[in-house]
């Protein structure tokens, strides 16, 4: 897999690679030089156990992953649904 460097020094990580590694918009990546190579390291993700609960306001079922779970933005949901059949 290849990518190009823009005139501003930016690179684009291809979508399949981002999804495979769980890299999301706004994530901070660690960068290092090792043996002449640029190494980007994705953040480690906490794993959450989701459960279905009743929303106290609407009474509708909703998925809850606890108070420390990541908040999904509309962009994140769109990225997750790209490969959805």
C-alpha contacts under 8 A as a table, 3 or more apart, distances in Angstrom:
res1	aa1	res2	aa2	distance
3	X	11	X	6.66
3	X	12	X	6.41
3	X	13	X	7.20
3	X	14	X	7.71
4	X	11	X	6.02
4	X	12	X	7.35
5	X	8	X	7.79
5	X	9	X	5.52
5	X	10	X	5.45
5	X	11	X	4.92
5	X	12	X	7.90
6	X	9	X	5.11
6	X	10	X	5.12
6	X	11	X	6.36
7	X	10	X	7.35
13	X	17	X	6.68
13	X	18	X	6.47
14	X	17	X	5.46
14	X	18	X	6.38
15	X	18	X	5.06
15	X	19	X	6.12
16	X	19	X	5.19
16	X	20	X	6.06
17	X	20	X	5.09
17	X	21	X	6.25
18	X	21	X	5.31
18	X	22	X	5.75
18	X	23	X	4.79
18	X	24	X	7.03
19	X	22	X	4.93
19	X	23	X	6.29
19	X	24	X	7.92
19	X	79	X	7.96
19	X	80	X	7.75
20	X	23	X	7.89
21	X	42	X	7.05
22	X	42	X	7.90
22	X	45	X	7.94
23	X	27	X	6.51
23	X	42	X	6.50
23	X	43	X	7.74
24	X	27	X	5.57
24	X	76	X	6.88
25	X	75	X	7.91
25	X	76	X	7.26
27	X	43	X	7.55
28	X	42	X	7.52
28	X	43	X	7.16
29	X	40	X	6.14
29	X	41	X	5.56
29	X	42	X	5.20
29	X	43	X	6.44
30	X	39	X	7.99
30	X	40	X	5.56
30	X	41	X	5.00
30	X	42	X	6.77
30	X	43	X	7.79
31	X	38	X	6.96
31	X	39	X	5.61
31	X	40	X	4.61
31	X	41	X	6.43
32	X	38	X	5.86
32	X	39	X	5.21
32	X	40	X	6.68
33	X	36	X	6.08
33	X	37	X	5.40
33	X	38	X	4.72
33	X	39	X	6.00
34	X	37	X	5.21
34	X	38	X	6.52
34	X	39	X	6.82
48	X	65	X	5.87
48	X	66	X	7.63
48	X	69	X	6.66
49	X	65	X	5.75
49	X	66	X	7.99
50	X	63	X	6.36
50	X	64	X	5.45
50	X	65	X	4.26
50	X	66	X	7.53
51	X	63	X	5.59
51	X	64	X	5.35
51	X	65	X	6.44
52	X	61	X	6.24
52	X	62	X	5.47
52	X	63	X	4.52
52	X	64	X	6.04
53	X	61	X	5.52
53	X	62	X	5.50
53	X	63	X	6.27
53	X	64	X	6.58
54	X	59	X	5.44
54	X	60	X	5.45
54	X	61	X	4.49
54	X	62	X	6.03
55	X	58	X	5.56
55	X	59	X	4.87
55	X	60	X	5.36
55	X	61	X	5.98
55	X	62	X	6.08
56	X	59	X	5.60
65	X	68	X	7.77
65	X	69	X	5.68
66	X	69	X	5.64
72	X	75	X	7.98
72	X	76	X	5.82
72	X	77	X	6.58
73	X	76	X	5.15
73	X	77	X	6.41
74	X	77	X	5.13
74	X	78	X	6.22
75	X	78	X	5.05
75	X	79	X	6.23
76	X	79	X	5.07
76	X	80	X	6.18
77	X	80	X	5.03
77	X	81	X	6.17
78	X	81	X	5.16
78	X	82	X	6.29
79	X	82	X	5.36
80	X	83	X	7.08
80	X	84	X	7.56
81	X	84	X	4.89
